[in-house]
């Protein structure tokens, strides 16, 4: 029997962990403020702008962030997904270190749906009291279609994905595969030689700059409507 040494390996860099935590809180509060309505819609929009900034940051961070946060590490070919489902993976692929092939679908779908939800919210008009800041830039028909998606399919698809995400975490916990601790603390006990994510001062400074640029972009977009 061969023994393999394991060591604490940085999987999730601090910027990714902060993104994940802030996004989770923001989505919960977005749902709550939407249900409350009225004066809470002011905060609904503020939270939406926050999510927009986080999404912009994550897209760029998916190109330049820590090893396991990069899209290149969790956008898989159909053949790789098929082999993963059949249990025919190679040890050197490390498919279960970051986002595995199944988890990657959930992550990418969530990013896409949240982006669509933000976009439709920017041009929405509920014909009562709430109008998106960019509504005047689109036709009345487009604004109403966006509102319909935002309040129905968009909302329910996101809630469904959140539910699946929570269910997956519970299932993995029951199988003694802790997904929560690494996302909170950053490290996992992995075989020696497993690639680690860079997570030092240079990466964190870069993340801060990118977040500031994302916030500035959000401000610019929101004010396009005058």
RODO-2510 file (C-alpha; in nm, 4 decimals, decimal comma):
residues 226
     n   res          X          Y          Z
     1     x     0,0000     0,0000     0,0000
     2     x     0,1372     0,3417    -0,0960
     3     x     0,1014     0,6306     0,1435
     4     x     0,0584     0,9799     0,0064
     5     x     0,1594     1,2780     0,2192
     6     x    -0,0943     1,5562     0,2421
     7     x    -0,0387     1,9200     0,3184
     8     x    -0,2508     2,2307     0,3724
     9     x    -0,2852     2,3820     0,0260
    10     x    -0,4336     2,7234    -0,0558
    11     x    -0,7271     2,6571    -0,2874
    12     x    -0,9427     2,9695    -0,2534
    13     x    -0,7619     3,3028    -0,2404
    14     x    -0,8958     3,5744    -0,0096
    15     x    -1,0545     3,7855    -0,2894
    16     x    -1,2521     3,4822    -0,4103
    17     x    -1,3657     3,4007    -0,0573
    18     x    -1,4755     3,7597     0,0049
    19     x    -1,6574     3,7639    -0,3280
    20     x    -1,8401     3,4428    -0,2415
    21     x    -1,9461     3,5630     0,1041
    22     x    -2,0543     3,9101    -0,0074
    23     x    -2,2475     3,7712    -0,3034
    24     x    -2,4332     3,5211    -0,0845
    25     x    -2,5363     3,7913     0,1640
    26     x    -2,6332     4,0338    -0,1130
    27     x    -2,8527     3,7777    -0,2920
    28     x    -3,0388     3,6929     0,0297
    29     x    -3,0978     4,0623     0,1026
    30     x    -3,2038     4,1265    -0,2583
    31     x    -3,4748     3,8632    -0,2297
    32     x    -3,5856     4,0021     0,1078
    33     x    -3,6052     4,3640    -0,0088
    34     x    -3,7925     4,2620    -0,3258
    35     x    -4,0525     4,0800    -0,1163
    36     x    -4,0869     4,3706     0,1272
    37     x    -4,1170     4,6301    -0,1507
    38     x    -4,2001     4,9921    -0,0790
    39     x    -3,9154     5,1878     0,0791
    40     x    -3,7021     4,8707     0,0834
    41     x    -3,6656     4,9017    -0,2950
    42     x    -3,4087     5,1766    -0,2415
    43     x    -3,1885     4,9149    -0,0783
    44     x    -3,2860     4,6623    -0,3434
    45     x    -3,1235     4,8838    -0,6049
    46     x    -2,8174     4,9518    -0,3909
    47     x    -2,7686     4,5806    -0,3373
    48     x    -2,8186     4,5191    -0,7098
    49     x    -2,5420     4,7671    -0,7896
    50     x    -2,3224     4,5879    -0,5364
    51     x    -2,3890     4,2550    -0,7078
    52     x    -2,3150     4,4124    -1,0441
    53     x    -1,9763     4,5285    -0,9162
    54     x    -1,9043     4,1864    -0,7676
    55     x    -1,9912     4,0137    -1,0948
    56     x    -1,7682     4,2461    -1,2950
    57     x    -1,4858     4,1769    -1,0515
    58     x    -1,5383     3,7997    -1,0652
    59     x    -1,5323     3,7928    -1,4444
    60     x    -1,1937     3,9660    -1,4512
    61     x    -1,0692     3,7662    -1,1516
    62     x    -1,1589     3,4529    -1,3435
    63     x    -0,8814     3,5509    -1,5848
    64     x    -0,6106     3,6783    -1,3484
    65     x    -0,6993     3,5447    -1,0014
    66     x    -0,5668     3,2499    -0,8015
    67     x    -0,5092     2,9199    -0,9819
    68     x    -0,8362     2,7521    -0,8778
    69     x    -1,0426     3,0688    -0,9246
    70     x    -0,9603     3,0958    -1,2937
    71     x    -1,2179     2,9923    -1,5514
    72     x    -0,9482     2,7895    -1,7235
    73     x    -0,9544     2,5539    -1,4228
    74     x    -1,3272     2,4872    -1,4223
    75     x    -1,4499     2,5138    -1,7781
    76     x    -1,4309     2,1511    -1,8863
    77     x    -1,4640     1,9786    -2,2203
    78     x    -1,7614     1,7415    -2,2689
    79     x    -1,5226     1,4442    -2,2771
    80     x    -1,3732     1,5425    -1,9393
    81     x    -1,7205     1,5776    -1,7862
    82     x    -1,8169     1,2369    -1,9250
    83     x    -1,5047     1,0717    -1,7847
    84     x    -1,5676     1,2399    -1,4486
    85     x    -1,9235     1,1046    -1,4366
    86     x    -1,7915     0,7565    -1,5156
    87     x    -1,5212     0,7803    -1,2511
    88     x    -1,2407     0,7599    -1,5052
    89     x    -1,0397     1,0640    -1,4032
    90     x    -0,6628     1,0801    -1,3629
    91     x    -0,4957     1,1854    -1,0384
    92     x    -0,3027     1,4610    -1,2138
    93     x    -0,6253     1,6292    -1,3301
    94     x    -0,7216     1,7380    -0,9760
    95     x    -1,0878     1,7673    -1,0789
    96     x    -1,2130     1,7626    -0,7206
    97     x    -0,9820     2,0303    -0,5826
    98     x    -1,1634     2,3445    -0,6962
    99     x    -1,4955     2,3399    -0,8782
   100     x    -1,5534     1,9888    -1,0100
   101     x    -1,7213     1,9407    -1,3517
   102     x    -2,0696     1,9296    -1,1992
   103     x    -2,0113     2,2197    -0,9622
   104     x    -1,8700     2,4273    -1,2473
   105     x    -2,2050     2,4152    -1,4285
   106     x    -2,3736     2,5565    -1,1201
   107     x    -2,1155     2,8340    -1,0811
   108     x    -2,1276     2,9405    -1,4456
   109     x    -2,5084     2,9238    -1,4518
   110     x    -2,5288     3,1372    -1,1374
   111     x    -2,2951     3,4009    -1,2818
   112     x    -2,4953     3,4078    -1,6057
   113     x    -2,8354     3,4258    -1,4353
   114     x    -2,7296     3,6941    -1,1892
   115     x    -2,5865     3,8972    -1,4782
   116     x    -2,9175     3,8646    -1,6639
   117     x    -3,1070     3,9608    -1,3486
   118     x    -2,8956     4,2728    -1,3012
   119     x    -2,9278     4,3673    -1,6689
   120     x    -3,3069     4,3307    -1,6713
   121     x    -3,3336     4,5213    -1,3441
   122     x    -3,1437     4,8151    -1,4905
   123     x    -3,4094     4,8647    -1,7604
   124     x    -3,7157     4,7407    -1,5703
   125     x    -4,0374     4,9346    -1,5066
   126     x    -4,3071     4,7859    -1,2846
   127     x    -4,5497     5,0607    -1,3957
   128     x    -4,6131     5,1481    -1,0316
   129     x    -4,3217     5,3111    -0,8523
   130     x    -4,0014     5,1326    -0,9453
   131     x    -3,8041     5,2157    -1,2598
   132     x    -3,4529     5,1024    -1,3454
   133     x    -3,1925     5,3744    -1,4063
   134     x    -3,1507     5,2764    -1,7727
   135     x    -3,5185     5,2283    -1,8545
   136     x    -3,5365     5,5444    -2,0637
   137     x    -3,2701     5,3990    -2,2955
   138     x    -3,4940     5,1133    -2,4120
   139     x    -3,8397     5,0887    -2,5663
   140     x    -4,1477     5,0471    -2,3494
   141     x    -4,1918     4,6921    -2,4792
   142     x    -3,8329     4,5995    -2,3944
   143     x    -3,8688     4,7466    -2,0466
   144     x    -4,1854     4,5474    -1,9793
   145     x    -4,0315     4,2237    -2,1116
   146     x    -3,7286     4,2788    -1,8898
   147     x    -3,9531     4,3403    -1,5900
   148     x    -4,1501     4,0232    -1,6599
   149     x    -3,8324     3,8123    -1,6713
   150     x    -3,6859     3,9854    -1,3660
   151     x    -3,9924     3,9194    -1,1496
   152     x    -4,0670     3,5660    -1,2710
   153     x    -3,8259     3,3314    -1,4478
   154     x    -3,5111     3,5185    -1,3483
   155     x    -3,6009     3,5210    -0,9807
   156     x    -3,7142     3,1598    -0,9625
   157     x    -3,4208     3,0178    -1,1585
   158     x    -3,1771     3,1896    -0,9230
   159     x    -3,3636     3,0651    -0,6161
   160     x    -3,3622     2,7161    -0,7662
   161     x    -2,9863     2,7277    -0,8212
   162     x    -2,9298     2,8562    -0,4694
   163     x    -3,1357     2,5647    -0,3394
   164     x    -2,9315     2,3147    -0,5429
   165     x    -2,6110     2,4777    -0,4200
   166     x    -2,7152     2,4390    -0,0562
   167     x    -2,8301     2,0798    -0,1193
   168     x    -2,4947     1,9929    -0,2779
   169     x    -2,3096     2,1328     0,0241
   170     x    -2,5249     1,9207     0,2584
   171     x    -2,4696     1,6063     0,0492
   172     x    -2,0938     1,6596     0,0416
   173     x    -2,0883     1,7246     0,4168
   174     x    -2,2668     1,3943     0,4768
   175     x    -2,0038     1,2244     0,2613
   176     x    -1,7303     1,3772     0,4779
   177     x    -1,6228     1,6170     0,2032
   178     x    -1,6207     1,9618     0,3621
   179     x    -1,6826     2,2381     0,1073
   180     x    -1,7549     2,5117     0,3597
   181     x    -1,4318     2,5201     0,5604
   182     x    -1,2028     2,5669     0,2547
   183     x    -1,4242     2,8487     0,1247
   184     x    -1,4029     3,0201     0,4648
   185     x    -1,0388     2,9560     0,5527
   186     x    -0,8930     2,9019     0,2058
   187     x    -0,6957     2,5794     0,2582
   188     x    -0,7616     2,2108     0,2017
   189     x    -0,5551     1,9098     0,3047
   190     x    -0,4407     1,7806    -0,0345
   191     x    -0,1710     1,5496    -0,1696
   192     x     0,1716     1,7109    -0,1816
   193     x     0,2356     1,8602    -0,5230
   194     x    -0,1206     1,9795    -0,5809
   195     x    -0,1065     2,3269    -0,7424
   196     x    -0,1861     2,6083    -0,4968
   197     x    -0,3485     2,9440    -0,5600
   198     x    -0,1270     3,2487    -0,5169
   199     x    -0,2751     3,4576    -0,2360
   200     x    -0,0155     3,7062    -0,1172
   201     x    -0,0091     4,0878    -0,0908
   202     x     0,0430     4,1413    -0,4679
   203     x    -0,2676     3,9376    -0,5542
   204     x    -0,4751     4,1091    -0,2880
   205     x    -0,3620     4,4536    -0,4005
   206     x    -0,4516     4,3641    -0,7585
   207     x    -0,7941     4,2473    -0,6397
   208     x    -0,8516     4,5764    -0,4534
   209     x    -0,7654     4,7746    -0,7665
   210     x    -0,9944     4,5597    -0,9808
   211     x    -1,2783     4,5981    -0,7292
   212     x    -1,2349     4,9771    -0,7333
   213     x    -1,2433     4,9749    -1,1136
   214     x    -1,5541     4,7546    -1,1055
   215     x    -1,7268     4,9979    -0,8686
   216     x    -1,6358     5,2888    -1,0963
   217     x    -1,7764     5,0994    -1,3944
   218     x    -2,1021     5,0377    -1,2094
   219     x    -2,1310     5,4074    -1,1260
   220     x    -2,0705     5,4964    -1,4928
   221     x    -2,3280     5,2464    -1,6228
   222     x    -2,5958     5,3450    -1,3715
   223     x    -2,5561     5,7112    -1,4658
   224     x    -2,5830     5,6500    -1,8396
   225     x    -2,9563     5,7079    -1,8094
   226     x    -2,9011     6,0639    -1,6845
***
